[in-house]
Amino acid sequence: MQEQPSYRVERINELIRRELVLLLKKETKDPRLQVVNITDVLATRDLSSAKVFYTVTESEQAAVEILLNKAGGFFRSRLSETLDLRHTPALRFIFDPAPNAGARIEDLLSKL
């Protein structure tokens, strides 16, 4: 059974998501990372780690996941500079297939 995140953790999740969006748009030079959309962040209760869910076209998914996880240290260090947290969580990037699945379902329904 999974525990409900506290209000504090939910706030931190949203702060991390916002900062990552800004970092991806302003501070990354790789054009493949410019099109990444961060959909959600789920930090553990003790803030030791966080899963970062993102979307990108499925053709670029494998390459982008490798790039994001390699740049995880960079993102973590930038987050530690901008967020006022005692511990900045380690980031793990995970592809979120839900938005792509929703688009496919809408496409199929429009064809009917």
PDB file as gemmi writes it, atoms N, CA and C in Angstrom:
CRYST1    1.000    1.000    1.000  90.00  90.00  90.00 P 1                      
ATOM      1  N   MET A   1       0.837  -1.175   0.000  1.00  0.00           N  
ATOM      2  CA  MET A   1       0.000   0.000   0.000  1.00  0.00           C  
ATOM      3  C   MET A   1       0.885   1.242   0.000  1.00  0.00           C  
ATOM      4  N   GLN A   2       0.615   2.163  -0.909  1.00  0.00           N  
ATOM      5  CA  GLN A   2       1.432   3.360  -1.031  1.00  0.00           C  
ATOM      6  C   GLN A   2       0.852   4.487  -0.182  1.00  0.00           C  
ATOM      7  N   GLU A   3       1.739   5.203   0.491  1.00  0.00           N  
ATOM      8  CA  GLU A   3       1.343   6.306   1.361  1.00  0.00           C  
ATOM      9  C   GLU A   3       1.049   7.551   0.548  1.00  0.00           C  
ATOM     10  N   GLN A   4       0.089   8.333   0.997  1.00  0.00           N  
ATOM     11  CA  GLN A   4      -0.214   9.602   0.352  1.00  0.00           C  
ATOM     12  C   GLN A   4       0.926  10.576   0.644  1.00  0.00           C  
ATOM     13  N   PRO A   5       1.405  11.297  -0.375  1.00  0.00           N  
ATOM     14  CA  PRO A   5       2.457  12.276  -0.105  1.00  0.00           C  
ATOM     15  C   PRO A   5       1.918  13.439   0.719  1.00  0.00           C  
ATOM     16  N   SER A   6       2.770  13.975   1.556  1.00  0.00           N  
ATOM     17  CA  SER A   6       2.356  15.102   2.381  1.00  0.00           C  
ATOM     18  C   SER A   6       2.231  16.355   1.518  1.00  0.00           C  
ATOM     19  N   TYR A   7       1.587  17.350   2.070  1.00  0.00           N  
ATOM     20  CA  TYR A   7       1.429  18.619   1.360  1.00  0.00           C  
ATOM     21  C   TYR A   7       2.799  19.206   1.031  1.00  0.00           C  
ATOM     22  N   ARG A   8       3.737  19.095   1.952  1.00  0.00           N  
ATOM     23  CA  ARG A   8       5.088  19.622   1.746  1.00  0.00           C  
ATOM     24  C   ARG A   8       5.756  18.933   0.557  1.00  0.00           C  
ATOM     25  N   VAL A   9       5.646  17.613   0.478  1.00  0.00           N  
ATOM     26  CA  VAL A   9       6.257  16.869  -0.622  1.00  0.00           C  
ATOM     27  C   VAL A   9       5.586  17.241  -1.945  1.00  0.00           C  
ATOM     28  N   GLU A  10       4.280  17.420  -1.929  1.00  0.00           N  
ATOM     29  CA  GLU A  10       3.574  17.829  -3.145  1.00  0.00           C  
ATOM     30  C   GLU A  10       4.060  19.198  -3.620  1.00  0.00           C  
ATOM     31  N   ARG A  11       4.258  20.127  -2.697  1.00  0.00           N  
ATOM     32  CA  ARG A  11       4.772  21.453  -3.054  1.00  0.00           C  
ATOM     33  C   ARG A  11       6.170  21.356  -3.644  1.00  0.00           C  
ATOM     34  N   ILE A  12       7.005  20.532  -3.031  1.00  0.00           N  
ATOM     35  CA  ILE A  12       8.371  20.353  -3.518  1.00  0.00           C  
ATOM     36  C   ILE A  12       8.361  19.693  -4.892  1.00  0.00           C  
ATOM     37  N   ASN A  13       7.468  18.720  -5.105  1.00  0.00           N  
ATOM     38  CA  ASN A  13       7.338  18.091  -6.422  1.00  0.00           C  
ATOM     39  C   ASN A  13       7.056  19.137  -7.493  1.00  0.00           C  
ATOM     40  N   GLU A  14       6.134  20.047  -7.207  1.00  0.00           N  
ATOM     41  CA  GLU A  14       5.766  21.083  -8.168  1.00  0.00           C  
ATOM     42  C   GLU A  14       6.914  22.070  -8.379  1.00  0.00           C  
ATOM     43  N   LEU A  15       7.624  22.417  -7.315  1.00  0.00           N  
ATOM     44  CA  LEU A  15       8.782  23.310  -7.449  1.00  0.00           C  
ATOM     45  C   LEU A  15       9.860  22.676  -8.331  1.00  0.00           C  
ATOM     46  N   ILE A  16      10.141  21.406  -8.102  1.00  0.00           N  
ATOM     47  CA  ILE A  16      11.148  20.703  -8.898  1.00  0.00           C  
ATOM     48  C   ILE A  16      10.710  20.655 -10.357  1.00  0.00           C  
ATOM     49  N   ARG A  17       9.430  20.363 -10.600  1.00  0.00           N  
ATOM     50  CA  ARG A  17       8.926  20.285 -11.975  1.00  0.00           C  
ATOM     51  C   ARG A  17       9.102  21.629 -12.684  1.00  0.00           C  
ATOM     52  N   ARG A  18       8.716  22.708 -12.031  1.00  0.00           N  
ATOM     53  CA  ARG A  18       8.844  24.045 -12.634  1.00  0.00           C  
ATOM     54  C   ARG A  18      10.294  24.393 -12.949  1.00  0.00           C  
ATOM     55  N   GLU A  19      11.182  24.128 -12.002  1.00  0.00           N  
ATOM     56  CA  GLU A  19      12.594  24.451 -12.206  1.00  0.00           C  
ATOM     57  C   GLU A  19      13.199  23.611 -13.321  1.00  0.00           C  
ATOM     58  N   LEU A  20      12.819  22.333 -13.404  1.00  0.00           N  
ATOM     59  CA  LEU A  20      13.343  21.488 -14.473  1.00  0.00           C  
ATOM     60  C   LEU A  20      12.868  21.972 -15.838  1.00  0.00           C  
ATOM     61  N   VAL A  21      11.616  22.411 -15.917  1.00  0.00           N  
ATOM     62  CA  VAL A  21      11.104  22.949 -17.183  1.00  0.00           C  
ATOM     63  C   VAL A  21      11.937  24.154 -17.599  1.00  0.00           C  
ATOM     64  N   LEU A  22      12.211  25.043 -16.656  1.00  0.00           N  
ATOM     65  CA  LEU A  22      13.026  26.223 -16.961  1.00  0.00           C  
ATOM     66  C   LEU A  22      14.448  25.839 -17.374  1.00  0.00           C  
ATOM     67  N   LEU A  23      15.040  24.897 -16.658  1.00  0.00           N  
ATOM     68  CA  LEU A  23      16.395  24.458 -16.988  1.00  0.00           C  
ATOM     69  C   LEU A  23      16.450  23.850 -18.381  1.00  0.00           C  
ATOM     70  N   LEU A  24      15.460  23.021 -18.710  1.00  0.00           N  
ATOM     71  CA  LEU A  24      15.449  22.385 -20.027  1.00  0.00           C  
ATOM     72  C   LEU A  24      15.308  23.420 -21.142  1.00  0.00           C  
ATOM     73  N   LYS A  25      14.500  24.426 -20.917  1.00  0.00           N  
ATOM     74  CA  LYS A  25      14.260  25.426 -21.958  1.00  0.00           C  
ATOM     75  C   LYS A  25      15.412  26.417 -22.093  1.00  0.00           C  
ATOM     76  N   LYS A  26      16.018  26.807 -20.967  1.00  0.00           N  
ATOM     77  CA  LYS A  26      16.995  27.893 -21.005  1.00  0.00           C  
ATOM     78  C   LYS A  26      18.452  27.460 -20.961  1.00  0.00           C  
ATOM     79  N   GLU A  27      18.747  26.321 -20.340  1.00  0.00           N  
ATOM     80  CA  GLU A  27      20.147  26.014 -20.085  1.00  0.00           C  
ATOM     81  C   GLU A  27      20.684  24.774 -20.783  1.00  0.00           C  
ATOM     82  N   THR A  28      19.858  24.085 -21.536  1.00  0.00           N  
ATOM     83  CA  THR A  28      20.367  22.941 -22.277  1.00  0.00           C  
ATOM     84  C   THR A  28      20.618  23.354 -23.714  1.00  0.00           C  
ATOM     85  N   LYS A  29      21.700  22.859 -24.268  1.00  0.00           N  
ATOM     86  CA  LYS A  29      22.069  23.217 -25.630  1.00  0.00           C  
ATOM     87  C   LYS A  29      21.659  22.157 -26.648  1.00  0.00           C  
ATOM     88  N   ASP A  30      21.413  20.951 -26.197  1.00  0.00           N  
ATOM     89  CA  ASP A  30      21.031  19.864 -27.105  1.00  0.00           C  
ATOM     90  C   ASP A  30      19.586  20.068 -27.565  1.00  0.00           C  
ATOM     91  N   PRO A  31      19.350  20.165 -28.862  1.00  0.00           N  
ATOM     92  CA  PRO A  31      17.985  20.412 -29.351  1.00  0.00           C  
ATOM     93  C   PRO A  31      17.008  19.288 -29.006  1.00  0.00           C  
ATOM     94  N   ARG A  32      17.503  18.075 -28.785  1.00  0.00           N  
ATOM     95  CA  ARG A  32      16.609  16.976 -28.400  1.00  0.00           C  
ATOM     96  C   ARG A  32      16.008  17.198 -27.023  1.00  0.00           C  
ATOM     97  N   LEU A  33      16.719  17.916 -26.166  1.00  0.00           N  
ATOM     98  CA  LEU A  33      16.211  18.190 -24.824  1.00  0.00           C  
ATOM     99  C   LEU A  33      15.281  19.397 -24.796  1.00  0.00           C  
ATOM    100  N   GLN A  34      15.313  20.216 -25.832  1.00  0.00           N  
ATOM    101  CA  GLN A  34      14.448  21.391 -25.895  1.00  0.00           C  
ATOM    102  C   GLN A  34      12.974  21.019 -26.039  1.00  0.00           C  
ATOM    103  N   VAL A  35      12.683  19.838 -26.594  1.00  0.00           N  
ATOM    104  CA  VAL A  35      11.295  19.438 -26.840  1.00  0.00           C  
ATOM    105  C   VAL A  35      10.737  18.528 -25.741  1.00  0.00           C  
ATOM    106  N   VAL A  36      11.510  18.294 -24.699  1.00  0.00           N  
ATOM    107  CA  VAL A  36      11.061  17.444 -23.591  1.00  0.00           C  
ATOM    108  C   VAL A  36      10.021  18.193 -22.777  1.00  0.00           C  
ATOM    109  N   ASN A  37       8.951  17.500 -22.416  1.00  0.00           N  
ATOM    110  CA  ASN A  37       7.907  18.084 -21.583  1.00  0.00           C  
ATOM    111  C   ASN A  37       7.853  17.296 -20.266  1.00  0.00           C  
ATOM    112  N   ILE A  38       8.101  17.960 -19.159  1.00  0.00           N  
ATOM    113  CA  ILE A  38       8.048  17.314 -17.843  1.00  0.00           C  
ATOM    114  C   ILE A  38       6.581  17.243 -17.422  1.00  0.00           C  
ATOM    115  N   THR A  39       6.072  16.023 -17.208  1.00  0.00           N  
ATOM    116  CA  THR A  39       4.663  15.874 -16.860  1.00  0.00           C  
ATOM    117  C   THR A  39       4.425  15.765 -15.363  1.00  0.00           C  
ATOM    118  N   ASP A  40       5.362  15.173 -14.632  1.00  0.00           N  
ATOM    119  CA  ASP A  40       5.144  14.991 -13.195  1.00  0.00           C  
ATOM    120  C   ASP A  40       6.461  14.708 -12.498  1.00  0.00           C  
ATOM    121  N   VAL A  41       6.498  14.980 -11.210  1.00  0.00           N  
ATOM    122  CA  VAL A  41       7.646  14.655 -10.364  1.00  0.00           C  
ATOM    123  C   VAL A  41       7.098  14.009  -9.102  1.00  0.00           C  
ATOM    124  N   LEU A  42       7.669  12.872  -8.733  1.00  0.00           N  
ATOM    125  CA  LEU A  42       7.265  12.182  -7.508  1.00  0.00           C  
ATOM    126  C   LEU A  42       8.500  11.961  -6.635  1.00  0.00           C  
ATOM    127  N   ALA A  43       8.657  12.800  -5.632  1.00  0.00           N  
ATOM    128  CA  ALA A  43       9.779  12.674  -4.704  1.00  0.00           C  
ATOM    129  C   ALA A  43       9.385  11.756  -3.553  1.00  0.00           C  
ATOM    130  N   THR A  44      10.374  11.061  -3.017  1.00  0.00           N  
ATOM    131  CA  THR A  44      10.122  10.240  -1.848  1.00  0.00           C  
ATOM    132  C   THR A  44       9.888  11.156  -0.652  1.00  0.00           C  
ATOM    133  N   ARG A  45       9.316  10.602   0.385  1.00  0.00           N  
ATOM    134  CA  ARG A  45       8.970  11.394   1.570  1.00  0.00           C  
ATOM    135  C   ARG A  45      10.197  12.022   2.235  1.00  0.00           C  
ATOM    136  N   ASP A  46      11.326  11.297   2.189  1.00  0.00           N  
ATOM    137  CA  ASP A  46      12.553  11.829   2.797  1.00  0.00           C  
ATOM    138  C   ASP A  46      13.378  12.668   1.814  1.00  0.00           C  
ATOM    139  N   LEU A  47      12.863  12.867   0.595  1.00  0.00           N  
ATOM    140  CA  LEU A  47      13.494  13.666  -0.456  1.00  0.00           C  
ATOM    141  C   LEU A  47      14.868  13.141  -0.865  1.00  0.00           C  
ATOM    142  N   SER A  48      15.098  11.838  -0.716  1.00  0.00           N  
ATOM    143  CA  SER A  48      16.378  11.278  -1.141  1.00  0.00           C  
ATOM    144  C   SER A  48      16.415  11.053  -2.650  1.00  0.00           C  
ATOM    145  N   SER A  49      15.260  10.804  -3.244  1.00  0.00           N  
ATOM    146  CA  SER A  49      15.212  10.611  -4.687  1.00  0.00           C  
ATOM    147  C   SER A  49      13.869  11.082  -5.230  1.00  0.00           C  
ATOM    148  N   ALA A  50      13.855  11.294  -6.546  1.00  0.00           N  
ATOM    149  CA  ALA A  50      12.618  11.728  -7.198  1.00  0.00           C  
ATOM    150  C   ALA A  50      12.549  11.119  -8.592  1.00  0.00           C  
ATOM    151  N   LYS A  51      11.378  10.641  -8.945  1.00  0.00           N  
ATOM    152  CA  LYS A  51      11.130  10.170 -10.303  1.00  0.00           C  
ATOM    153  C   LYS A  51      10.572  11.347 -11.086  1.00  0.00           C  
ATOM    154  N   VAL A  52      11.181  11.605 -12.230  1.00  0.00           N  
ATOM    155  CA  VAL A  52      10.739  12.708 -13.084  1.00  0.00           C  
ATOM    156  C   VAL A  52      10.149  12.091 -14.347  1.00  0.00           C  
ATOM    157  N   PHE A  53       8.859  12.297 -14.545  1.00  0.00           N  
ATOM    158  CA  PHE A  53       8.179  11.739 -15.711  1.00  0.00           C  
ATOM    159  C   PHE A  53       8.160  12.790 -16.814  1.00  0.00           C  
ATOM    160  N   TYR A  54       8.468  12.355 -18.028  1.00  0.00           N  
ATOM    161  CA  TYR A  54       8.549  13.274 -19.154  1.00  0.00           C  
ATOM    162  C   TYR A  54       7.922  12.648 -20.393  1.00  0.00           C  
ATOM    163  N   THR A  55       7.572  13.501 -21.356  1.00  0.00           N  
ATOM    164  CA  THR A  55       7.087  13.023 -22.649  1.00  0.00           C  
ATOM    165  C   THR A  55       7.955  13.611 -23.746  1.00  0.00           C  
ATOM    166  N   VAL A  56       8.033  12.875 -24.818  1.00  0.00           N  
ATOM    167  CA  VAL A  56       8.749  13.262 -26.019  1.00  0.00           C  
ATOM    168  C   VAL A  56       8.260  12.297 -27.095  1.00  0.00           C  
ATOM    169  N   THR A  57       8.511  12.588 -28.352  1.00  0.00           N  
ATOM    170  CA  THR A  57       8.064  11.659 -29.389  1.00  0.00           C  
ATOM    171  C   THR A  57       8.716  10.296 -29.156  1.00  0.00           C  
ATOM    172  N   GLU A  58       7.974   9.249 -29.447  1.00  0.00           N  
ATOM    173  CA  GLU A  58       8.469   7.898 -29.162  1.00  0.00           C  
ATOM    174  C   GLU A  58       9.730   7.558 -29.948  1.00  0.00           C  
ATOM    175  N   SER A  59       9.909   8.166 -31.110  1.00  0.00           N  
ATOM    176  CA  SER A  59      11.111   7.881 -31.902  1.00  0.00           C  
ATOM    177  C   SER A  59      12.372   8.402 -31.207  1.00  0.00           C  
ATOM    178  N   GLU A  60      12.228   9.443 -30.395  1.00  0.00           N  
ATOM    179  CA  GLU A  60      13.379  10.027 -29.700  1.00  0.00           C  
ATOM    180  C   GLU A  60      13.493   9.567 -28.254  1.00  0.00           C  
ATOM    181  N   GLN A  61      12.583   8.725 -27.812  1.00  0.00           N  
ATOM    182  CA  GLN A  61      12.501   8.367 -26.399  1.00  0.00           C  
ATOM    183  C   GLN A  61      13.790   7.762 -25.848  1.00  0.00           C  
ATOM    184  N   ALA A  62      14.357   6.784 -26.527  1.00  0.00           N  
ATOM    185  CA  ALA A  62      15.549   6.099 -26.003  1.00  0.00           C  
ATOM    186  C   ALA A  62      16.737   7.050 -25.882  1.00  0.00           C  
ATOM    187  N   ALA A  63      16.986   7.833 -26.919  1.00  0.00           N  
ATOM    188  CA  ALA A  63      18.126   8.754 -26.888  1.00  0.00           C  
ATOM    189  C   ALA A  63      17.941   9.830 -25.830  1.00  0.00           C  
ATOM    190  N   VAL A  64      16.724  10.346 -25.716  1.00  0.00           N  
ATOM    191  CA  VAL A  64      16.460  11.410 -24.744  1.00  0.00           C  
ATOM    192  C   VAL A  64      16.580  10.887 -23.319  1.00  0.00           C  
ATOM    193  N   GLU A  65      16.113   9.675 -23.066  1.00  0.00           N  
ATOM    194  CA  GLU A  65      16.215   9.115 -21.709  1.00  0.00           C  
ATOM    195  C   GLU A  65      17.668   8.971 -21.291  1.00  0.00           C  
ATOM    196  N   ILE A  66      18.514   8.535 -22.202  1.00  0.00           N  
ATOM    197  CA  ILE A  66      19.945   8.414 -21.903  1.00  0.00           C  
ATOM    198  C   ILE A  66      20.530   9.794 -21.600  1.00  0.00           C  
ATOM    199  N   LEU A  67      20.201  10.780 -22.442  1.00  0.00           N  
ATOM    200  CA  LEU A  67      20.704  12.141 -22.227  1.00  0.00           C  
ATOM    201  C   LEU A  67      20.255  12.712 -20.889  1.00  0.00           C  
ATOM    202  N   LEU A  68      18.977  12.547 -20.576  1.00  0.00           N  
ATOM    203  CA  LEU A  68      18.447  13.094 -19.325  1.00  0.00           C  
ATOM    204  C   LEU A  68      19.111  12.455 -18.108  1.00  0.00           C  
ATOM    205  N   ASN A  69      19.259  11.138 -18.131  1.00  0.00           N  
ATOM    206  CA  ASN A  69      19.854  10.472 -16.980  1.00  0.00           C  
ATOM    207  C   ASN A  69      21.343  10.798 -16.845  1.00  0.00           C  
ATOM    208  N   LYS A  70      22.033  11.013 -17.980  1.00  0.00           N  
ATOM    209  CA  LYS A  70      23.435  11.436 -17.907  1.00  0.00           C  
ATOM    210  C   LYS A  70      23.546  12.840 -17.327  1.00  0.00           C  
ATOM    211  N   ALA A  71      22.574  13.694 -17.655  1.00  0.00           N  
ATOM    212  CA  ALA A  71      22.598  15.078 -17.182  1.00  0.00           C  
ATOM    213  C   ALA A  71      21.943  15.222 -15.810  1.00  0.00           C  
ATOM    214  N   GLY A  72      21.565  14.126 -15.190  1.00  0.00           N  
ATOM    215  CA  GLY A  72      20.898  14.171 -13.886  1.00  0.00           C  
ATOM    216  C   GLY A  72      21.696  14.913 -12.831  1.00  0.00           C  
ATOM    217  N   GLY A  73      23.003  14.737 -12.821  1.00  0.00           N  
ATOM    218  CA  GLY A  73      23.858  15.440 -11.863  1.00  0.00           C  
ATOM    219  C   GLY A  73      23.838  16.942 -12.080  1.00  0.00           C  
ATOM    220  N   PHE A  74      23.865  17.353 -13.353  1.00  0.00           N  
ATOM    221  CA  PHE A  74      23.788  18.778 -13.686  1.00  0.00           C  
ATOM    222  C   PHE A  74      22.473  19.363 -13.180  1.00  0.00           C  
ATOM    223  N   PHE A  75      21.355  18.673 -13.478  1.00  0.00           N  
ATOM    224  CA  PHE A  75      20.054  19.168 -13.043  1.00  0.00           C  
ATOM    225  C   PHE A  75      19.965  19.226 -11.523  1.00  0.00           C  
ATOM    226  N   ARG A  76      20.497  18.214 -10.864  1.00  0.00           N  
ATOM    227  CA  ARG A  76      20.457  18.184  -9.399  1.00  0.00           C  
ATOM    228  C   ARG A  76      21.259  19.335  -8.803  1.00  0.00           C  
ATOM    229  N   SER A  77      22.436  19.601  -9.354  1.00  0.00           N  
ATOM    230  CA  SER A  77      23.250  20.687  -8.809  1.00  0.00           C  
ATOM    231  C   SER A  77      22.589  22.040  -9.051  1.00  0.00           C  
ATOM    232  N   ARG A  78      21.960  22.222 -10.220  1.00  0.00           N  
ATOM    233  CA  ARG A  78      21.257  23.481 -10.486  1.00  0.00           C  
ATOM    234  C   ARG A  78      20.043  23.640  -9.578  1.00  0.00           C  
ATOM    235  N   LEU A  79      19.345  22.522  -9.315  1.00  0.00           N  
ATOM    236  CA  LEU A  79      18.201  22.581  -8.393  1.00  0.00           C  
ATOM    237  C   LEU A  79      18.659  22.960  -6.989  1.00  0.00           C  
ATOM    238  N   SER A  80      19.811  22.428  -6.576  1.00  0.00           N  
ATOM    239  CA  SER A  80      20.302  22.742  -5.226  1.00  0.00           C  
ATOM    240  C   SER A  80      20.658  24.221  -5.100  1.00  0.00           C  
ATOM    241  N   GLU A  81      21.025  24.857  -6.212  1.00  0.00           N  
ATOM    242  CA  GLU A  81      21.331  26.284  -6.185  1.00  0.00           C  
ATOM    243  C   GLU A  81      20.066  27.137  -6.110  1.00  0.00           C  
ATOM    244  N   THR A  82      19.003  26.697  -6.764  1.00  0.00           N  
ATOM    245  CA  THR A  82      17.802  27.531  -6.853  1.00  0.00           C  
ATOM    246  C   THR A  82      16.752  27.234  -5.786  1.00  0.00           C  
ATOM    247  N   LEU A  83      16.676  25.980  -5.337  1.00  0.00           N  
ATOM    248  CA  LEU A  83      15.678  25.623  -4.329  1.00  0.00           C  
ATOM    249  C   LEU A  83      16.301  25.645  -2.944  1.00  0.00           C  
ATOM    250  N   ASP A  84      15.552  26.095  -1.979  1.00  0.00           N  
ATOM    251  CA  ASP A  84      16.050  26.175  -0.611  1.00  0.00           C  
ATOM    252  C   ASP A  84      15.683  24.894   0.134  1.00  0.00           C  
ATOM    253  N   LEU A  85      16.418  23.813  -0.187  1.00  0.00           N  
ATOM    254  CA  LEU A  85      16.167  22.516   0.448  1.00  0.00           C  
ATOM    255  C   LEU A  85      17.435  22.046   1.150  1.00  0.00           C  
ATOM    256  N   ARG A  86      17.253  21.335   2.232  1.00  0.00           N  
ATOM    257  CA  ARG A  86      18.405  20.787   2.942  1.00  0.00           C  
ATOM    258  C   ARG A  86      19.083  19.721   2.086  1.00  0.00           C  
ATOM    259  N   HIS A  87      18.266  18.847   1.478  1.00  0.00           N  
ATOM    260  CA  HIS A  87      18.769  17.784   0.602  1.00  0.00           C  
ATOM    261  C   HIS A  87      18.050  17.872  -0.732  1.00  0.00           C  
ATOM    262  N   THR A  88      18.808  17.905  -1.801  1.00  0.00           N  
ATOM    263  CA  THR A  88      18.216  17.890  -3.134  1.00  0.00           C  
ATOM    264  C   THR A  88      18.138  16.438  -3.582  1.00  0.00           C  
ATOM    265  N   PRO A  89      16.970  15.977  -4.001  1.00  0.00           N  
ATOM    266  CA  PRO A  89      16.824  14.558  -4.354  1.00  0.00           C  
ATOM    267  C   PRO A  89      17.608  14.175  -5.612  1.00  0.00           C  
ATOM    268  N   ALA A  90      18.048  12.920  -5.638  1.00  0.00           N  
ATOM    269  CA  ALA A  90      18.638  12.356  -6.848  1.00  0.00           C  
ATOM    270  C   ALA A  90      17.500  12.168  -7.839  1.00  0.00           C  
ATOM    271  N   LEU A  91      17.755  12.481  -9.104  1.00  0.00           N  
ATOM    272  CA  LEU A  91      16.695  12.457 -10.111  1.00  0.00           C  
ATOM    273  C   LEU A  91      16.813  11.223 -10.998  1.00  0.00           C  
ATOM    274  N   ARG A  92      15.679  10.599 -11.250  1.00  0.00           N  
ATOM    275  CA  ARG A  92      15.609   9.482 -12.204  1.00  0.00           C  
ATOM    276  C   ARG A  92      14.522   9.819 -13.211  1.00  0.00           C  
ATOM    277  N   PHE A  93      14.882   9.877 -14.482  1.00  0.00           N  
ATOM    278  CA  PHE A  93      13.952  10.272 -15.532  1.00  0.00           C  
ATOM    279  C   PHE A  93      13.279   9.043 -16.127  1.00  0.00           C  
ATOM    280  N   ILE A  94      11.949   9.108 -16.226  1.00  0.00           N  
ATOM    281  CA  ILE A  94      11.150   7.983 -16.708  1.00  0.00           C  
ATOM    282  C   ILE A  94      10.194   8.494 -17.785  1.00  0.00           C  
ATOM    283  N   PHE A  95      10.170   7.802 -18.925  1.00  0.00           N  
ATOM    284  CA  PHE A  95       9.272   8.168 -20.023  1.00  0.00           C  
ATOM    285  C   PHE A  95       7.825   7.932 -19.598  1.00  0.00           C  
ATOM    286  N   ASP A  96       6.969   8.902 -19.863  1.00  0.00           N  
ATOM    287  CA  ASP A  96       5.544   8.826 -19.514  1.00  0.00           C  
ATOM    288  C   ASP A  96       4.745   8.591 -20.801  1.00  0.00           C  
ATOM    289  N   PRO A  97       4.272   7.371 -21.028  1.00  0.00           N  
ATOM    290  CA  PRO A  97       3.566   7.072 -22.279  1.00  0.00           C  
ATOM    291  C   PRO A  97       2.105   7.529 -22.287  1.00  0.00           C  
ATOM    292  N   ALA A  98       1.569   7.960 -21.175  1.00  0.00           N  
ATOM    293  CA  ALA A  98       0.140   8.297 -21.083  1.00  0.00           C  
ATOM    294  C   ALA A  98      -0.307   9.366 -22.071  1.00  0.00           C  
ATOM    295  N   PRO A  99       0.385  10.511 -22.199  1.00  0.00           N  
ATOM    296  CA  PRO A  99      -0.085  11.521 -23.163  1.00  0.00           C  
ATOM    297  C   PRO A  99      -0.079  11.011 -24.604  1.00  0.00           C  
ATOM    298  N   ASN A 100       0.924  10.208 -24.957  1.00  0.00           N  
ATOM    299  CA  ASN A 100       0.978   9.662 -26.314  1.00  0.00           C  
ATOM    300  C   ASN A 100      -0.158   8.670 -26.542  1.00  0.00           C  
ATOM    301  N   ALA A 101      -0.473   7.877 -25.539  1.00  0.00           N  
ATOM    302  CA  ALA A 101      -1.574   6.919 -25.664  1.00  0.00           C  
ATOM    303  C   ALA A 101      -2.893   7.661 -25.821  1.00  0.00           C  
ATOM    304  N   GLY A 102      -3.080   8.740 -25.091  1.00  0.00           N  
ATOM    305  CA  GLY A 102      -4.300   9.546 -25.191  1.00  0.00           C  
ATOM    306  C   GLY A 102      -4.461  10.137 -26.578  1.00  0.00           C  
ATOM    307  N   ALA A 103      -3.360  10.600 -27.155  1.00  0.00           N  
ATOM    308  CA  ALA A 103      -3.410  11.176 -28.504  1.00  0.00           C  
ATOM    309  C   ALA A 103      -3.776  10.106 -29.528  1.00  0.00           C  
ATOM    310  N   ARG A 104      -3.243   8.896 -29.340  1.00  0.00           N  
ATOM    311  CA  ARG A 104      -3.575   7.802 -30.265  1.00  0.00           C  
ATOM    312  C   ARG A 104      -5.039   7.422 -30.170  1.00  0.00           C  
ATOM    313  N   ILE A 105      -5.570   7.391 -28.967  1.00  0.00           N  
ATOM    314  CA  ILE A 105      -6.983   7.044 -28.783  1.00  0.00           C  
ATOM    315  C   ILE A 105      -7.859   8.108 -29.428  1.00  0.00           C  
ATOM    316  N   GLU A 106      -7.525   9.374 -29.241  1.00  0.00           N  
ATOM    317  CA  GLU A 106      -8.304  10.449 -29.871  1.00  0.00           C  
ATOM    318  C   GLU A 106      -8.246  10.344 -31.393  1.00  0.00           C  
ATOM    319  N   ASP A 107      -7.075   9.990 -31.916  1.00  0.00           N  
ATOM    320  CA  ASP A 107      -6.928   9.832 -33.364  1.00  0.00           C  
ATOM    321  C   ASP A 107      -7.809   8.696 -33.878  1.00  0.00           C  
ATOM    322  N   LEU A 108      -7.814   7.575 -33.154  1.00  0.00           N  
ATOM    323  CA  LEU A 108      -8.655   6.442 -33.552  1.00  0.00           C  
ATOM    324  C   LEU A 108     -10.131   6.797 -33.485  1.00  0.00           C  
ATOM    325  N   LEU A 109     -10.515   7.504 -32.443  1.00  0.00           N  
ATOM    326  CA  LEU A 109     -11.928   7.894 -32.307  1.00  0.00           C  
ATOM    327  C   LEU A 109     -12.351   8.871 -33.389  1.00  0.00           C  
ATOM    328  N   SER A 110     -11.457   9.748 -33.797  1.00  0.00           N  
ATOM    329  CA  SER A 110     -11.814  10.705 -34.851  1.00  0.00           C  
ATOM    330  C   SER A 110     -11.974  10.016 -36.203  1.00  0.00           C  
ATOM    331  N   LYS A 111     -11.274   8.894 -36.392  1.00  0.00           N  
ATOM    332  CA  LYS A 111     -11.406   8.141 -37.650  1.00  0.00           C  
ATOM    333  C   LYS A 111     -12.711   7.387 -37.729  1.00  0.00           C  
ATOM    334  N   LEU A 112     -13.351   7.110 -36.580  1.00  0.00           N  
ATOM    335  CA  LEU A 112     -14.622   6.405 -36.590  1.00  0.00           C  
ATOM    336  C   LEU A 112     -15.680   7.357 -36.983  1.00  0.00           C  
TER     337      LEU A 112                                                      
END                                                                             
